[in-house]
């Protein structure tokens, strides 16, 4: 694993959470994406050069809604950049990690998320960025935005 990409926080209302969090100096709401496939909003927020995301369900059957029902609002997962996703997945599954979600944004990134029960309560999202994507959090957001010109994936 190379570095933390982002920390994701689950909330019921992304608009309300953004209104509160962006009131602080140095916090910038960069973009909000709607995932049709996974039924949730992701608000990308930068604090300096670091990124965190706010996740909010768009449908009651979303995994985010399920998470919120069971756990309440709070830390959902940590995204970590990796150079070789397959190798990272192989290493973690060899010691008991369980992949629960995989996704690809063509020419941007490939990811695998591991179940928190297999990692002592930590839900970990492993992300391999395409070589064409720059190294910064802002580069990552902009690459995602370019892949979703209508703010939907």
Buried (B, 14 or more C-beta within 10 A) or exposed (E): BEEBBBBBBBBEEBEEBBEEBBEEEEBEBBBBBBBEEBBBBBBBBBBEEEBBBBBBBBEEEBBBBEBBEEEEBEBBBBBBBBEEBEEBBEEBBEEEBEBBBEBEBEEBBBBBBBBBEBBEEEBBBBBBBBEEBEEEBBEBBBBBBEBBEEEEB
